[in-house]
Amino acid sequence: MSAATLFENATLIDGTGAPPRAEALLVTDGRIAALGAEAEARADEGTTRIDATGMSLMPGLIDAHCHLAFDDAQSNTELFHQRRNALSALVAAHNAKKLIRAGVTGILDPDSTFENMIDLRDAIDLGVAEGPRMACGAYALITSIGGTAGRLINDSGITGFYMAVNGADEIVAEVRRQIKYGADWIKVHVTGVVPRQAHKGEMCAWSDAELRLICDTAHDLDTPVMGHCRGADATRRAAEAGFDMLLHATLMDEAALEAVVARKVPLVPTLTLLANLVDFGARVGSSASLIDLLAHELEASADTLTRAHKAGVPMLCGSESGFSLVPYGEWHYREMEVFIRYLGMTPLEAIHCATSQGARALRLEGEVGELVVGRRADLIAVQGDPTADVTILGEAGRIAHVMIDGTLRDLSPLPERKPISGWRVASFGQRLDRAAAFGPGTERARAAE
């Protein structure tokens, strides 16, 4: 018998939605080999035994919306104009280690600067870098309208993590190129902001024919398509075009909900960024207008997302870590908390979304995300009971063991790192009104001096 690991005395949360139970678990050759009495019976002298008394054993978290290359960015300017390719990849490799220590064993990275997350994924697979299991996209496809940064984005070609394509020929060529170079998914920014119409929010920037063309081209090469969709129109049109997963899908109306439910299109609402801004934005200097806008989006989307979930639409957890409001290693559990608070899920349902359902993002359904015999051994042991309180998954020191592919990972603290010179663009600060600066009568008094 090969070297094996036995977890004893744990409470097992298997990720399927079944109630927790006391059960031993045996891992051999990178997979779950046996549970319960059989696991105990098959353990031999060469088995590593881990006493998990007081711990819950569960599948590792799968973050279905995480940008490892963004490095907790504070602005679009920073993302688009302050990155260098090799350094971006090296920093992302450091960030990946933070995720392991937070109990994350798998991520979908939808798009990245320089497409370098494809290389990090392969480096992790080869064992020359340490990180969670990864699936990834390449550049996010946009039209010349742009994404969410308006005129900061070039009309054609690459801007940061975006690739602008114009017309059918460019669409087909770029989708094929991305698949050729290793993209697991094609990412489309279905919606974008039109500067003179910004008051309308994000608008669908593609024709129905273009959306279908992207899907047809990718599907012919056995590659799924995901879409960034905010607003009812874009969500409906992407679902009808054949998209395989939708990010956000907020502010749905009845027609959009009907289209999503009809095809059971998996959703990654990624409400964590919104919730963090609403709950904590005032502490970090976010504008009151932005807080109000996203609070409305969160509240107004809760009903339709809840109805989608109850109708059997798969819901996946995504944090959108990579921005300053959701730094790496801190908030990967948070989407479960938001699902419970806003969508009325039970903790077990939320854990199911963060584990078993997350396997869809990795394109590994039936392989990861569940503690079931035969599955790959991607799992964590956490002190306490997350089915009573999922927020313990975010508390420092709670994650006692992390295993990926049957190998226990190093959880020792990472050394402090320095900020990267040139990646943060200094701000002049808020508007300085002349009268407020000098005070009533002060300027005249100074002039008299």
C-alpha positions in Angstrom: 0.0 0.0 0.0 1.3 3.5 -0.9 1.9 6.2 1.6 -1.5 7.4 3.0 -3.0 10.0 5.3 -5.8 9.3 7.7 -7.9 12.1 9.3 -9.4 10.8 12.5 -12.0 12.2 15.0 -13.2 14.9 12.6 -16.7 16.1 11.8 -17.1 15.5 8.1 -18.8 18.1 5.9 -18.8 16.5 2.5 -19.8 19.5 0.3 -22.8 17.7 -1.2 -25.3 19.4 1.2 -25.6 16.4 3.4 -25.6 17.0 7.2 -22.2 16.9 9.0 -21.3 13.5 10.5 -18.4 12.0 12.5 -16.3 10.0 10.1 -12.7 9.1 9.4 -11.3 9.8 5.9 -8.3 8.1 4.2 -6.3 9.6 1.4 -4.1 7.5 -0.9 -2.5 8.4 -4.2 -4.0 11.9 -4.2 -7.6 10.7 -3.9 -10.1 9.9 -1.2 -9.8 6.2 -0.8 -12.2 5.3 2.0 -14.5 6.8 4.7 -15.6 5.7 8.1 -14.8 2.2 9.4 -13.2 1.2 6.1 -10.8 4.1 6.3 -9.7 3.0 9.8 -9.4 -0.6 8.7 -7.3 0.2 5.6 -4.8 2.4 7.5 -1.5 0.6 8.1 1.8 1.4 9.8 2.9 3.6 7.0 -0.2 5.8 7.2 0.2 9.4 8.5 -2.5 9.9 11.1 -3.9 13.3 11.9 -6.0 13.7 15.0 -8.7 16.2 13.9 -10.6 16.3 17.2 -12.6 19.5 17.4 -12.2 20.2 13.7 -14.5 20.1 10.7 -13.1 18.3 7.6 -14.5 19.8 4.4 -13.6 20.3 0.7 -11.3 23.2 0.1 -12.9 26.5 -0.9 -13.1 27.2 -4.6 -13.1 30.9 -5.5 -14.7 31.1 -8.9 -13.8 34.8 -9.4 -10.3 35.7 -8.3 -7.7 37.9 -10.1 -4.3 36.9 -8.9 -2.4 39.3 -11.2 -4.1 42.5 -10.0 -2.2 42.7 -6.7 -4.9 44.4 -4.7 -5.2 47.2 -7.2 -6.7 50.6 -6.2 -7.5 52.0 -9.6 -7.9 51.2 -13.3 -4.9 53.4 -14.1 -2.8 51.2 -11.9 -4.0 48.1 -13.6 -3.7 49.3 -17.2 -0.5 51.4 -17.1 1.7 50.4 -14.1 2.3 46.6 -14.8 5.3 44.8 -16.1 4.9 41.3 -17.4 7.4 39.2 -15.5 7.0 41.1 -12.3 3.3 40.8 -12.5 3.6 37.0 -12.8 6.1 36.7 -9.9 3.9 38.8 -7.6 0.9 36.7 -8.5 2.8 33.6 -7.5 3.4 35.1 -4.1 -0.3 36.0 -3.8 -1.3 32.4 -4.6 0.4 31.3 -1.4 -1.9 33.6 0.6 -4.9 31.7 -0.8 -3.7 28.3 0.3 -3.4 29.7 3.9 -7.0 30.9 3.6 -8.2 27.4 2.8 -8.6 28.0 -0.9 -7.7 24.9 -3.0 -9.0 26.0 -6.4 -9.7 29.2 -8.3 -11.0 30.5 -11.6 -8.9 33.5 -12.7 -11.1 35.0 -15.5 -8.6 37.4 -17.0 -5.2 38.8 -16.4 -2.6 41.4 -17.5 -0.4 39.9 -20.2 -2.3 36.6 -20.0 0.3 35.5 -17.5 -2.0 33.5 -15.3 -2.0 30.8 -18.0 1.7 30.5 -17.2 1.2 30.5 -13.4 -1.5 27.8 -13.8 1.0 25.7 -15.7 3.8 26.4 -13.2 1.6 25.2 -10.3 0.6 22.1 -12.3 4.3 21.4 -12.9 5.1 21.8 -9.2 7.5 24.7 -9.8 5.2 27.2 -8.1 2.9 26.8 -5.1 -0.7 27.7 -5.2 -4.3 26.5 -5.5 -5.6 24.5 -8.4 -6.3 26.9 -11.2 -8.5 27.4 -14.3 -8.2 30.7 -16.2 -9.1 32.8 -19.1 -6.8 35.1 -21.1 -7.7 38.6 -22.1 -11.3 39.6 -21.5 -13.0 40.3 -24.8 -14.6 43.8 -25.3 -15.9 45.8 -28.2 -14.5 49.3 -28.9 -17.1 50.6 -26.5 -14.8 49.3 -23.8 -15.4 47.6 -20.5 -16.0 49.4 -17.2 -13.3 52.1 -17.6 -14.7 54.0 -20.6 -12.2 56.0 -22.5 -9.2 54.7 -20.5 -9.5 51.6 -22.8 -8.0 51.6 -26.3 -10.4 51.3 -29.2 -8.5 48.2 -30.5 -5.9 45.8 -29.2 -4.9 45.3 -25.6 -5.5 47.6 -22.5 -4.4 45.9 -19.3 -6.5 42.7 -19.1 -8.8 43.7 -22.0 -8.7 42.8 -25.7 -10.9 44.9 -28.0 -12.2 43.0 -31.0 -14.2 44.7 -33.8 -16.2 42.6 -36.2 -16.7 38.9 -36.9 -13.2 38.2 -38.2 -11.4 39.6 -35.2 -13.8 37.8 -32.8 -13.2 34.4 -34.4 -9.4 34.9 -34.7 -9.0 36.1 -31.0 -11.2 33.3 -29.6 -9.2 30.7 -31.5 -5.9 32.3 -30.5 -6.8 32.3 -26.8 -7.7 28.6 -26.9 -4.5 27.8 -28.8 -2.4 29.4 -26.1 -4.2 27.6 -23.2 -7.2 29.4 -22.0 -9.7 27.2 -20.1 -12.5 29.7 -20.6 -13.3 32.6 -22.9 -14.2 35.7 -20.9 -16.5 38.4 -22.4 -17.2 41.8 -20.9 -20.8 41.7 -22.1 -21.5 45.1 -20.4 -19.5 48.3 -20.3 -19.9 51.9 -19.4 -20.5 54.5 -22.1 -19.2 57.8 -20.7 -22.0 60.1 -21.9 -24.5 57.5 -20.8 -22.9 56.5 -17.5 -26.1 57.4 -15.6 -27.7 54.3 -17.2 -25.1 52.0 -15.6 -23.4 49.2 -17.6 -24.9 48.6 -21.0 -24.7 45.6 -23.3 -21.9 46.4 -25.8 -22.4 43.5 -28.2 -25.0 42.4 -30.8 -26.9 39.1 -30.4 -25.1 37.8 -33.4 -21.7 38.6 -32.0 -22.5 36.9 -28.7 -23.6 33.8 -30.5 -20.5 33.8 -32.7 -18.2 33.9 -29.6 -20.1 30.9 -28.1 -20.2 28.9 -31.4 -16.5 29.5 -32.0 -15.4 28.5 -28.5 -17.8 25.6 -28.2 -16.6 24.1 -31.5 -13.2 23.8 -29.7 -14.7 22.4 -26.5 -14.1 25.6 -24.5 -16.8 27.3 -22.4 -17.7 31.0 -22.3 -18.3 33.2 -19.3 -19.7 36.7 -19.3 -19.4 39.8 -17.1 -23.0 40.9 -17.0 -24.6 43.7 -15.0 -28.2 44.5 -15.9 -31.2 42.6 -17.1 -30.7 43.1 -20.9 -27.1 41.7 -21.0 -27.9 38.8 -18.7 -30.8 37.7 -20.8 -29.0 38.1 -24.1 -25.9 36.2 -22.8 -28.0 33.4 -21.5 -29.9 33.1 -24.8 -26.7 33.2 -26.8 -25.4 30.1 -25.1 -23.0 31.4 -22.4 -21.9 28.7 -20.0 -21.5 30.9 -16.9 -22.4 34.4 -15.9 -20.5 36.7 -13.5 -22.6 39.1 -11.4 -26.0 38.8 -13.3 -27.3 41.5 -11.0 -30.4 43.6 -11.5 -32.2 40.9 -13.5 -35.8 41.4 -14.6 -38.4 38.7 -15.2 -37.2 38.0 -18.7 -33.6 37.7 -17.7 -34.5 35.4 -14.8 -36.6 33.3 -17.1 -33.7 32.9 -19.6 -31.2 32.0 -16.9 -33.5 29.4 -15.3 -34.5 27.9 -18.7 -30.9 27.0 -19.4 -29.8 26.6 -15.7 -26.8 28.9 -16.5 -24.4 28.8 -13.5 -24.1 32.2 -11.8 -21.2 33.7 -9.9 -22.8 36.7 -8.4 -19.6 38.0 -6.8 -21.4 40.0 -4.2 -18.5 40.2 -1.8 -17.0 43.3 -3.4 -20.4 45.0 -3.2 -20.9 43.9 0.4 -17.5 45.0 1.5 -18.0 48.4 -0.1 -21.4 48.8 1.6 -20.3 47.6 5.0 -16.8 49.1 5.1 -16.4 51.6 2.3 -16.8 54.6 4.5 -13.8 53.5 6.6 -11.5 53.4 3.6 -12.6 56.6 1.9 -15.1 55.3 -0.7 -17.4 57.9 -2.0 -20.9 58.0 -0.5 -22.5 58.0 -4.0 -20.6 54.8 -4.9 -21.7 53.2 -1.7 -25.3 54.1 -2.3 -25.1 52.8 -5.9 -23.8 49.4 -4.9 -26.0 49.1 -1.9 -29.0 49.5 -4.3 -27.5 46.9 -6.7 -27.1 44.4 -3.8 -30.5 44.9 -2.3 -32.3 45.0 -5.7 -30.6 41.8 -6.9 -31.3 39.7 -3.8 -34.8 38.6 -4.8 -34.1 37.4 -8.4 -30.8 35.7 -7.3 -32.7 33.9 -4.6 -35.4 32.8 -7.0 -32.8 31.6 -9.4 -31.2 29.5 -6.7 -34.5 28.0 -5.6 -35.3 27.2 -9.3 -32.1 25.0 -9.5 -29.7 27.5 -11.1 -26.2 26.6 -9.8 -24.6 29.3 -7.6 -20.9 29.6 -7.2 -18.9 31.7 -4.8 -16.5 34.3 -6.0 -14.7 37.0 -4.1 -13.1 39.1 -7.0 -10.0 39.3 -4.8 -7.3 41.3 -6.5 -8.8 44.7 -5.7 -8.0 46.8 -2.6 -11.5 46.2 -1.1 -11.0 42.4 -1.3 -7.3 41.7 -0.6 -5.9 38.2 -1.1 -6.2 35.8 1.8 -8.8 37.8 3.6 -12.3 37.5 2.1 -12.6 34.2 0.2 -15.1 32.9 2.7 -17.2 36.1 2.6 -19.5 35.2 -0.4 -21.0 32.4 1.8 -21.8 34.9 4.5 -23.4 37.2 1.9 -25.5 34.3 0.4 -26.8 33.5 3.8 -27.6 37.1 4.6 -29.1 38.3 1.3 -30.2 35.1 -0.5 -31.6 33.2 2.6 -29.3 30.2 2.2 -28.5 27.9 5.0 -24.8 27.5 5.9 -24.8 24.0 4.3 -26.2 25.4 1.1 -23.6 28.2 1.1 -20.8 25.7 1.7 -22.2 23.6 -1.2 -21.9 26.7 -3.4 -18.3 27.3 -2.3 -17.1 23.7 -2.8 -19.1 21.2 -5.0 -20.6 23.9 -7.2 -17.3 25.6 -7.6 -15.9 22.5 -9.4 -17.8 23.8 -12.4 -15.5 26.8 -12.6 -12.5 24.5 -12.6 -14.1 22.3 -15.2 -13.7 19.4 -12.8 -17.3 18.4 -11.9 -17.2 15.0 -10.2 -13.5 15.4 -9.5 -13.1 18.0 -6.8 -15.4 19.9 -4.3 -16.8 16.9 -2.5 -15.4 14.5 0.2 -16.6 11.4 -1.6 -14.7 8.2 -2.3 -12.8 8.6 -5.6 -12.6 12.4 -5.6 -9.3 14.2 -5.7 -8.2 15.0 -2.2 -8.5 18.8 -2.1 -9.7 19.4 1.5 -9.2 21.5 4.6 -9.5 21.0 8.3 -10.9 23.9 10.3 -11.2 24.4 14.0 -14.9 24.7 14.9 -18.1 24.2 13.0 -18.7 26.4 9.9 -22.2 25.0 9.5 -23.0 27.0 12.6 -21.0 30.1 11.6 -19.3 30.2 8.1 -17.3 33.3 9.2 -14.9 31.2 11.2 -13.4 30.2 7.9 -12.0 33.8 7.7 -10.6 33.9 11.2 -6.8 33.8 11.6 -5.5 30.5 12.8 -8.7 28.5 12.2 -7.4 26.7 9.1 -5.3 23.9 10.6 -4.6 21.7 7.5 -4.9 22.3 3.8 -4.4 19.4 1.3 -4.3 19.6 -2.5 -4.1 16.5 -4.6 -3.4 14.5 -1.5 -0.4 16.6 -0.4 -0.5 18.6 2.8 0.6 22.2 2.2 2.8 24.6 4.2 0.7 27.0 6.2 3.6 28.8 8.0 3.2 32.6 7.9 4.5 34.4 4.8 7.2 37.1 5.3 6.0 40.7 4.9 6.5 42.1 1.4 7.1 45.6 0.3 4.8 47.6 -2.1 6.0 47.7 -5.7 7.4 51.1 -6.7 5.4 52.6 -9.6 2.3 50.4 -9.2 0.5 52.8 -7.0 -0.1 56.2 -8.5 -0.1 58.9 -5.8 -3.3 60.9 -5.5 -3.4 64.7 -5.1 -6.3 64.1 -2.7 -9.8 65.5 -2.7 -10.9 68.7 -4.3 -9.4 71.7 -2.6 -11.8 74.7 -2.6 -10.0 78.0 -2.3 -12.4 79.5 0.2 -12.2 76.4 2.4 -8.4 76.4 2.2 -8.0 80.0 3.5 -11.1 80.5 5.5 -13.3 83.7 5.4 -11.2 86.8 5.1 -7.9 85.0 5.5 -6.7 85.4 1.9 -7.2 89.2 2.0 -5.4 89.4 5.3 -2.4 87.5 3.8 -2.3 89.7 0.8 -2.1 92.8 3.0 0.9 91.3 4.7 
